[in-house]
Amino acid sequence: MDKISMKYHAYVQILKEELVPAMGCTEPIALAFAAAKARETLGVLPDHVHVEASGSIIKNVKSVIVPNTNHLKGIKAAAAAGIIAGKADRELEVLSEVSQEQITMIKNYLDQTPIEVELSQSELNFDIVVTVYNGDNSAKVRIANDHTNIVLIEKNGQILYSADVTQNSDDSKTDRCMLNMADIWDFITTVELEDVQSVLSHQINYNMAIAEDGIQGKYGANIGRVILSSFGENDIRIKAIAMAAAGSDARMSGCELPVIINSGSGNQGITASVPVILYARELNVSDDLLYRALALSNLIAIHIKSGIGKLSAYCGAVGAGAAAGCGIAYLHGGLLENVIHTLVNALAIESGMICDGAKASCAAKIATSVGSGLLGWQMNQQGQQFYAGDGIVTADVEATIRNIYRLGKEGMKETNEEIIKMMINEREKCDN
């Protein structure tokens, strides 16, 4: 791909837009960011807080631990943490600088301050409105479509900032419609590494650090450690699956290490990168080859997720795990044809897995998805593949990916609504 072409620069920019650092699960962090910005706008500590969130936000915040809160979880904890200790200018690292004193203050604030949570009637899957009050004064912040996309800041009824809200979560970003498998391959085989090395180096350092911490610590259901102890540490396939799961173990259970996300998700960032990094180390390949494999895996994961949307009932780890299989195929000398067959095989295996919110079991779903990605590659290695007409598989890879878009965005819409109803009913029982 010609470096001076518009598409080359678009692909570099897409990686820079998507591979950004975040601390903690991105949905509660987005809520904490909105709360921190609302408190900043109000100018004083709120004595009353109202949170309005879309169902998919409630689904993804309900069961996950908020970092730097001494293992508090849920919407109210995220809002309180943002108000007491959040630094809004840090965006997805809004809770990265919390003192021990502030952790105590967060708990006290939760105990003493009314924080109301309401299900939004918004048609958007991603919608957060935090309104804070102190006496007769109020401030409101709305985030829509993306984790840091503030579309409204209001104080005492006066609009300080307003932006258009559309159904498209990527309107303000580089056009993801430019992504396709042939051009992704062209890009990763020709890209000048200095254009992407910085962002990919951060992904290697951050995501391997949290994966190592997940294996060594005690987090969630310890899926990564269960896999290693059950199936052995000497098989690179098992290690790749376990370490990816371990990163999620840590992240879902309050680990305070940041990750480099993909498509708005730390779990997807871990899934698309950690297995590729481990295989590269096992094969002792050059840094050049590793960076190109990571660029391939990340761009494929973004391509798959871009047509589904940030939040849905389709588990995002599926696409990221398939993408990791493609990166590993490339490390083994695979050509575009091998990468395409790996991707289609993996998507055909695992595309029925639902997202029922962020929680400890995400680690197990990641393990399953990475396993499917690796199986898709191993099938191709042995001359096996799924063919057009096998379920949602078609003769063209882009048409198969469009089927995944349709399945995740439209086909599973009602599934997502039913999952949200189940989880809201459970939350109401717990609150009572």
Secondary structure by P-SEA (a helix, b strand, c coil): cccccaaaaaaaaaaaaccccccccaaaaaaaaaaaaaaaaacccccbbbbbbcaaaaaaccccccccccccccaaaaaaaaaccccccccccccccccaaaaaaaaaaaacbbbbbbbbcccccbbbbbbbbccccbbbbbbccccccccbbbccccccbbbbbcccccccccccccccaaaaaaaaacccccccaaaaaaaaaaaaaaaaaaaacccccaaaaaaaaacccccaaaaaaaaaaaaaaaaacccccccccccccaaaaaaacaaaaaaaaaacccaaaaaaaaaaaaaaaaaaaccccccccccaaaaaaaaaaaaaaaaacccaaaaaaaaaaaaaccccccccccccaaaaaaaaaaaaaaaaaaaaaaccccccccccccccaaaaaaaaaaaacccaaaaaaaaaaaaaaaaaaaac
